[in-house]
Structures are given as C-alpha cells and as structure tokens.
Amino acid sequence: MQIQQTQTTSRDLIERWIVQHVLEGRSNEELEGTMFVYGNEAYTLEQTSQGALSIKEHSVSKVIVFRKKEDADPANMCRACGLDYSSFKEAIECCADVD
C-alpha cells in the first residue's frame, strides 16, 4: 500500500468544512466569523448581503497556533484538514491517496 498526499488548497478544505457543517444542520449565521489557518494563511467566513458565505483571506506573515491539551480530540479527525469521520481509518485516508 502506498500513501501519497494530495494537493488540496486551503479554499478546498474550507469549502469541505462548510459543507460538512451545513449538512449537520448549522446555519450560515452560526458559521460566520469562523477563522481558518492553513500554513501561514488565515481566512474568515463572512456573510454576503444575499446571505451566502464568503471566504475572506487575511494578510499575515507568520502564524503561530497554540492549542490547549484538553481541546484536542484527534480520534476520528483528519489531522490535515480537521474534518470529522465515523472511523479512524476514514480520518487518516481523508487527505491521502491510498493505492
């Protein structure tokens, strides 16, 4: 079995995250203001005048993220994009191509 990382852009990951949370029943109002960090890129979700979500990029030179130990729940979460899955296997296969 060979595992290769796929080229996924930050916007692709954000859009997948949005879809997952909308399917779980979250509204655009609940998702608005969410901040995403991908490498040294930062984005927030903003609601447009039509009510749709827009991904706004922020200019940053360096990003440091500190996480509290008790906030980490990596059980069935993809470590690359943060999407939740029903099994650990699905989570580790999320952002990888498995041959």
Beta strands, then each sheet from edge to edge (+ up, - down):
strand 1: 3-5
strand 2: 35-38
strand 3: 41-47
strand 4: 53-58
strand 5: 96-98
sheet 1: 1+ 5-
sheet 2: 2+ 3- 4+
end
